[in-house]
Amino acid sequence: MRLERKRDLELERRKGLAIKTIIALIWFGLCFAAAYFFVNWLLESETITYGFFYSRFQIPRSVSQEVILFGLMVAIVFLIQFFVVIVYAFASPIGRLRPGKPSVETREPDPNADHYDYR
């Protein structure tokens, strides 16, 4: 009985995980697209140049420009995700919970609670 209860709780916890994964992939795709356009805009307006990265960071000239472009895109996506996490921590009620704060309810139910009657 306990194993079935644990399995049911695990399935309940995983419910909706596929749609969350799809939404996360779409979000990353949008972030990469925004980063691509932003980096291309910076390069076309000559705010930054490939020569800057070759000389400043001493990257060998054998490294192609596409690798530098991809590295910049990853760095910008990382920054976007970092700020999203910070905003989530300040804005959401779950993000503002302090660890160890006493409460009557728990987020994860006890799998052995089937033989207790709380009503």
C-alpha positions as CSV (number, residue, x, y, z in Angstrom):
1,M,0.0,0.0,0.0
2,R,2.8,2.4,0.8
3,L,4.6,1.7,-2.4
4,E,1.5,2.5,-4.4
5,R,1.0,5.7,-2.4
6,K,4.5,6.7,-3.0
7,R,4.1,6.0,-6.7
8,D,0.9,8.0,-6.9
9,L,2.5,10.9,-5.1
10,E,5.5,10.8,-7.5
11,L,3.2,10.8,-10.5
12,E,1.2,13.6,-9.0
13,R,4.4,15.6,-8.5
14,R,5.5,15.0,-12.1
15,K,2.1,16.0,-13.6
16,G,2.5,19.0,-15.9
17,L,6.3,18.5,-16.2
18,A,6.1,18.0,-20.0
19,I,4.3,21.2,-20.6
20,K,6.8,23.0,-18.3
21,T,9.7,21.6,-20.3
22,I,8.1,22.7,-23.6
23,I,7.6,26.2,-22.2
24,A,11.2,26.3,-21.0
25,L,12.5,25.3,-24.4
26,I,10.4,27.9,-26.1
27,W,11.7,30.5,-23.6
28,F,15.3,29.5,-24.3
29,G,14.7,29.7,-28.0
30,L,13.3,33.2,-27.7
31,C,16.2,34.2,-25.5
32,F,18.7,32.8,-28.1
33,A,16.9,34.6,-30.9
34,A,16.9,37.9,-28.9
35,A,20.6,37.4,-28.1
36,Y,21.4,36.7,-31.7
37,F,19.7,39.9,-32.9
38,F,21.3,41.9,-30.1
39,V,24.8,40.6,-30.8
40,N,24.4,41.2,-34.5
41,W,23.2,44.7,-33.9
42,L,26.3,45.4,-31.6
43,L,28.6,44.0,-34.3
44,E,27.0,45.9,-37.2
45,S,26.9,49.2,-35.4
46,E,30.6,48.5,-34.5
47,T,30.0,49.0,-30.8
48,I,32.0,45.9,-30.4
49,T,34.2,44.2,-33.0
50,Y,35.7,40.7,-33.5
51,G,39.1,42.4,-33.2
52,F,38.2,43.4,-29.7
53,F,37.8,39.8,-28.7
54,Y,40.9,38.7,-30.5
55,S,43.1,41.3,-28.9
56,R,41.5,41.9,-25.5
57,F,41.0,38.3,-24.6
58,Q,43.9,37.0,-26.6
59,I,41.8,34.6,-28.6
60,P,43.8,33.1,-31.4
61,R,42.8,34.1,-34.9
62,S,42.2,30.5,-35.8
63,V,39.0,30.6,-33.7
64,S,36.2,31.5,-36.2
65,Q,33.8,34.4,-35.8
66,E,30.9,32.0,-35.4
67,V,32.4,30.6,-32.3
68,I,32.8,34.1,-30.8
69,L,29.2,34.9,-31.9
70,F,27.9,31.7,-30.2
71,G,29.9,32.5,-27.0
72,L,28.4,36.0,-26.9
73,M,24.9,34.6,-27.4
74,V,25.4,32.1,-24.5
75,A,26.7,34.8,-22.2
76,I,23.7,37.0,-23.0
77,V,21.3,34.1,-22.4
78,F,23.0,33.4,-19.2
79,L,22.6,37.0,-18.1
80,I,18.9,37.0,-19.1
81,Q,18.3,33.8,-17.0
82,F,20.2,35.2,-14.1
83,F,18.1,38.3,-13.9
84,V,14.9,36.2,-14.4
85,V,15.9,34.1,-11.3
86,I,16.6,37.3,-9.3
87,V,13.3,38.9,-10.2
88,Y,11.5,35.6,-9.4
89,A,13.2,35.5,-6.0
90,F,12.0,39.0,-5.2
91,A,8.6,38.9,-6.8
92,S,7.0,35.5,-6.2
93,P,5.6,34.4,-2.9
94,I,7.5,31.1,-3.0
95,G,10.8,32.9,-3.9
96,R,10.4,35.1,-0.9
97,L,9.9,32.3,1.6
98,R,12.8,32.1,4.0
99,P,14.3,28.6,4.5
100,G,13.2,27.2,7.9
101,K,10.2,29.4,8.3
102,P,7.7,27.4,10.4
103,S,4.4,26.7,8.9
104,V,1.5,24.4,9.5
105,E,1.4,23.0,6.0
106,T,4.1,21.3,4.0
107,R,4.7,21.4,0.3
108,E,5.5,17.7,0.2
109,P,2.9,15.4,1.8
110,D,4.0,12.5,4.0
111,P,3.8,9.2,2.0
112,N,3.2,7.3,5.3
113,A,0.2,9.5,6.2
114,D,-2.3,7.1,4.8
115,H,-2.9,5.5,8.2
116,Y,-3.5,8.8,10.1
117,D,-6.8,10.5,10.0
118,Y,-6.5,14.2,10.4
119,R,-10.1,15.0,9.9
